[in-house]
Amino acid sequence: MKRSRSSLVHQVTYAIKNPRKILPHLRRLARDTWFRLRTRDHVSYYRAVMRSDTARDPEGAVGSHTHKRWLQLGRLQFDYLVEHGLKPECRMLEIGCGNLRAGHLFIDYLHTGNYYGVDISPDILMAAQDTLVRHGLAEKLPYLTPVRDMRFAFLPDEHFDVVHAHSVFSHSPIEVIEECFAHVGRVMKPGAWFDFTFDRTEGKEHQVLREDFYYRTETLIALAAKHGFRATFMDDWEPLHKQSKIRLVKP
Ligand SMILES: C[S@@+](CC[C@H](N)C(=O)[O-])C[C@H]1O[C@@H](n2cnc3c(N)ncnc32)[C@H](O)[C@@H]1O
């Protein structure tokens, strides 16, 4: 059973078991409080977090603390999506593409021009350009675009076959997720699907430092249904990664 990481009991038990993590946690708490005071909404706040993390280490900023892990996490996302229907001719939108941990494999696999990555962080998109150069992918002409919201107003109707968001809703309050569900359907073709991961709790929904958000599966499925999607919890993803995955299909 996945329990609340925000409860005091959990935090004290965790600190006793992991004393070396106390100081970094306090540093993160101080930095996040400073960013919160200086920003007006969640997206601006998280953009500031990404700016600070990317300056230190772009691969660490997307959650991989070694290059080996960065490669493995990209490969995991890619292999799963190919096993679950991604074809080279698909047009793909990746929300929160980061520095192309999985994106570099999608770009290589998809036909030229068929990959569209968006992210709220211009800093991580600069790092994404470095990834393109390192992997020799300039010829594939991927689109990489900074965004300030999840409305996709600059993208055409019914354009994408596949939408992918790994480890994005785990950093998003429910209003941001709902904004995404309310608008992403417009840019998806009928029958297109949208796979996203999230931090799952079976207890009370909660967040830690406004950076990590934990949701119940039924909350996200009900929200998606409200915006016209059919949702499937992807059981076969569970053993692969600590976050859970849901697939939405546009009827
Ligand atoms: C943990 S990283 C994962 C990046 C990438 N999906 C991967 O698996 O490597 C989360 C990314 O989502 C981006 N992000 C967070 N909230 C977002 C939002 N509301 N819209 C677009 N991107 C967002 C962050 O800037 C960051 O690059």
Ligand as a Chemical Component Dictionary entry (heavy atoms), coordinates in Angstrom:
data_LIG
# 
_chem_comp.id                   LIG 
_chem_comp.type                 NON-POLYMER 
_chem_comp.pdbx_formal_charge   0 
_chem_comp.three_letter_code    LIG 
# 
loop_
_chem_comp_atom.comp_id 
_chem_comp_atom.atom_id 
_chem_comp_atom.alt_atom_id 
_chem_comp_atom.type_symbol 
_chem_comp_atom.charge 
_chem_comp_atom.model_Cartn_x 
_chem_comp_atom.model_Cartn_y 
_chem_comp_atom.model_Cartn_z 
_chem_comp_atom.pdbx_ordinal 
LIG C1  C1  C 0  10.775 14.949 -14.056 1  
LIG S1  S1  S 1  10.921 15.861 -15.544 2  
LIG C2  C2  C 0  10.606 14.570 -16.738 3  
LIG C3  C3  C 0  11.029 14.976 -18.143 4  
LIG C4  C4  C 0  10.741 13.942 -19.232 5  
LIG N1  N1  N 0  9.325  13.675 -19.333 6  
LIG C5  C5  C 0  11.512 12.686 -18.939 7  
LIG O1  O1  O 0  10.903 11.660 -18.611 8  
LIG O2  O2  O -1 12.726 12.745 -18.980 9  
LIG C6  C6  C 0  9.407  16.804 -15.598 10 
LIG C7  C7  C 0  9.382  17.774 -16.751 11 
LIG O3  O3  O 0  8.066  18.297 -16.883 12 
LIG C8  C8  C 0  8.146  19.696 -17.070 13 
LIG N2  N2  N 0  6.864  20.233 -16.602 14 
LIG C9  C9  C 0  6.408  20.324 -15.337 15 
LIG N3  N3  N 0  5.180  20.868 -15.312 16 
LIG C10 C10 C 0  4.844  21.107 -16.601 17 
LIG C11 C11 C 0  3.691  21.669 -17.241 18 
LIG N4  N4  N 0  2.655  22.107 -16.534 19 
LIG N5  N5  N 0  3.674  21.762 -18.598 20 
LIG C12 C12 C 0  4.738  21.335 -19.331 21 
LIG N6  N6  N 0  5.869  20.809 -18.779 22 
LIG C13 C13 C 0  5.916  20.696 -17.437 23 
LIG C14 C14 C 0  9.366  20.110 -16.269 24 
LIG O4  O4  O 0  9.875  21.358 -16.680 25 
LIG C15 C15 C 0  10.313 18.962 -16.548 26 
LIG O5  O5  O 0  11.088 19.157 -17.699 27 
# 
loop_
_chem_comp_bond.comp_id 
_chem_comp_bond.atom_id_1 
_chem_comp_bond.atom_id_2 
_chem_comp_bond.value_order 
_chem_comp_bond.pdbx_ordinal 
LIG C1  S1  SING 1  
LIG S1  C2  SING 2  
LIG S1  C6  SING 3  
LIG C2  C3  SING 4  
LIG C3  C4  SING 5  
LIG C4  N1  SING 6  
LIG C4  C5  SING 7  
LIG C5  O1  DOUB 8  
LIG C5  O2  SING 9  
LIG C6  C7  SING 10 
LIG C7  O3  SING 11 
LIG C7  C15 SING 12 
LIG O3  C8  SING 13 
LIG C8  N2  SING 14 
LIG C8  C14 SING 15 
LIG N2  C9  SING 16 
LIG N2  C13 SING 17 
LIG C9  N3  DOUB 18 
LIG N3  C10 SING 19 
LIG C10 C11 SING 20 
LIG C10 C13 DOUB 21 
LIG C11 N4  SING 22 
LIG C11 N5  DOUB 23 
LIG N5  C12 SING 24 
LIG C12 N6  DOUB 25 
LIG N6  C13 SING 26 
LIG C14 O4  SING 27 
LIG C14 C15 SING 28 
LIG C15 O5  SING 29 
# 
